Amino acid sequence: MQDISVIILTYNEEIHIERCLNNARMFAKEIFIVDSYSTDRTTEIAGRMGEKAFQHPWENYSKQFNWALQNLSIRTEWVWRMDADEYLSGELIDELQAKLPILPGNVNAFTAPCLRIFLGKYIKHGIIPLILLRLFKVKYAVCENRFMDEHIQLTEGVIGELQHPFYDDNLNGLTWWTDKHNGYATREAIDLLITEYDLLEQNTVVNSGAHASAVRKKKLKYIRMPLFWRAFLFFVYRYIFRLGFLDGKEGFL
């Protein structure tokens, strides 16, 4: 095992938690589940697998994750931020084992590609590639407080790049997915308005990797485009020009 702790935030994840824990055990020394009072069998399954769930009331993702960083007894040098519906590829686990023991001392975090599986199908086209900061040294990072698109922010040091992917593979159905993304849309709208009217408490550059910075700059351009037309043009760009139609009905949805 690598000197890594995994932090998993959960709420009603009984459909995912066993797969997630089995994957985390392949590379992590410690696993911390922070649950916001699930009403399903999430904590029961975790307990049956020998993992304790710490309960803390939910406010938003960043506050929940920062509470975990500040209050859990993390004894490892590194932390991997992991959602319950995610898992690392075998190639990424091998890459971690190869790279971490020989790192320069100033590398305090890593980004990794996130690939999407939707309704059981790997979505190869149409979506915007995600390169996310997920591995970091615990004393050099914090989760920024935003309504949407919150990133782990490195306070010191250099961000390295992992080449192999982890997967976002949610097993719930289309109704659940639509409800979730309606919530995302509301939070995204709030975040865009705050950005457009410069209402952020501090307008500083967040060190979450080059990809995250580039996406934020593109969002500023998106804000300046005409209302309604910008959503239509973004769909055309993704579905036609980025070849989303090649992924069949799942790509269209």
Secondary structure, 3 states (H helix, E strand, C coil): CCCEEEEEEECCCCCCHHHHHHHHCCCCCEEEEEECCCCCCHHHHHHHCCCCEEECCCCCHHHHHHHHHHHCCCCCCEEEEEECCEEECHHHHHHHHHHHHHCCCCEEEEEEEEEEEECCEECCCCCCCEEEEEEEEHHHEEECCCCCCCCEEECCCEEEECCCCEEEECCCCHHHHHHHHHHHHHHHHHHHHHHHCCCCCCCCCCCCCHHHHHHHHHHHHHHCCCCCHHHHHHHHHHHHHCCHHHHHHHHHC
